[in-house]
Amino acid sequence: MAKELIAPPLEVTGHVIGGIFPELQPYVVVRRCEGRRIFGLGPSALDEAIARGEIPKPVKFGKRASGWTGHVINQFYRQKAAQINAANKPEVA
């Protein structure tokens, strides 16, 4: 049986971005395994979404370590929340 990696809870500020996403502390480093959970994608789908530019590229923190800062995730959340809220906004006649 494969050993599951259990990530610690993310450090959030208590604020909600666009009424949808929890705001992360800007200094937090989100590694790829936690990024998969945040973005809701498996490893291959995450790589494909990054290649298409749908998700920001992770930053290299070392030879084998990469991830995103909380600030970058929050920017991504703001863009997605704006898209979702604009799509759900009723048209004014």
VOGU-3710 file (C-alpha; in Angstrom, 3 decimals, decimal comma):
1> makeliappl> 0,000/0,000/0,000  1,321/3,455/-0,925  2,132/5,795/1,901  -0,022/8,940/1,805  1,553/12,307/2,420  -0,491/14,319/4,866  0,212/18,011/4,562  -0,128/20,276/7,577  -3,014/22,759/7,490  -2,318/25,896/5,479
11> evtghviggi> -1,686/29,118/7,343  -4,641/31,315/6,483  -5,313/34,920/7,448  -8,989/34,438/8,238  -10,025/36,562/5,257  -11,862/35,197/2,243  -10,964/36,239/-1,296  -13,977/37,075/-3,439  -16,263/35,301/-1,001  -14,846/31,985/-2,247
21> fpelqpyvvv> -11,202/31,214/-1,390  -9,343/31,389/1,942  -6,521/33,938/1,898  -3,116/32,432/2,705  -0,370/34,112/4,679  1,830/35,734/1,982  5,079/34,269/3,350  3,863/30,646/3,370  5,582/28,279/0,943  3,185/25,848/-0,711
31> rrcegrrifg> 4,986/22,767/-2,042  3,770/20,847/-5,086  1,950/18,111/-3,136  -0,062/20,757/-1,276  -0,477/22,697/-4,536  -2,219/19,662/-6,029  -4,791/19,883/-3,254  -5,197/23,662/-3,619  -5,641/23,507/-7,391  -7,633/20,255/-7,259
41> lgpsaldeai> -5,467/18,470/-9,821  -3,342/15,340/-9,951  0,378/15,496/-10,773  0,041/15,204/-14,562  -2,961/17,525/-14,800  -1,132/20,084/-12,652  1,898/19,984/-14,955  -0,348/20,366/-18,007  -2,211/23,331/-16,478  1,116/25,009/-15,652
51> argeipkpvk> 2,337/24,416/-19,218  -0,880/25,990/-20,607  -0,434/29,011/-18,315  -3,651/28,339/-16,389  -1,737/28,044/-13,114  1,357/30,070/-12,181  4,711/28,325/-12,524  6,192/27,177/-9,237  9,403/28,802/-8,033  12,520/26,664/-7,489
61> fgkrasgwtg> 13,636/26,808/-3,852  16,518/24,393/-4,271  17,815/21,607/-6,452  14,718/19,437/-5,943  12,293/21,757/-4,156  9,708/23,939/-5,843  6,425/25,536/-4,896  4,453/28,748/-4,686  4,382/31,523/-2,117  1,117/32,355/-0,411
71> hvinqfyrqk> 1,218/35,726/-2,196  1,219/34,032/-5,633  -1,613/31,686/-4,613  -3,637/34,661/-3,335  -3,157/36,481/-6,666  -4,336/33,348/-8,492  -7,359/33,124/-6,155  -8,233/36,800/-6,798  -8,199/36,260/-10,572  -10,323/33,097/-10,333
81> aaqinaankp> -12,777/34,715/-7,886  -13,201/37,686/-10,254  -13,907/35,315/-13,169  -16,403/33,272/-11,153  -18,174/36,335/-9,744  -18,355/37,973/-13,196  -19,826/34,786/-14,700  -22,454/34,581/-11,936  -23,378/38,280/-12,004  -26,935/38,748/-13,263
91> eva> -27,347/40,892/-16,355  -28,966/44,287/-15,815  -31,763/45,039/-18,262
//
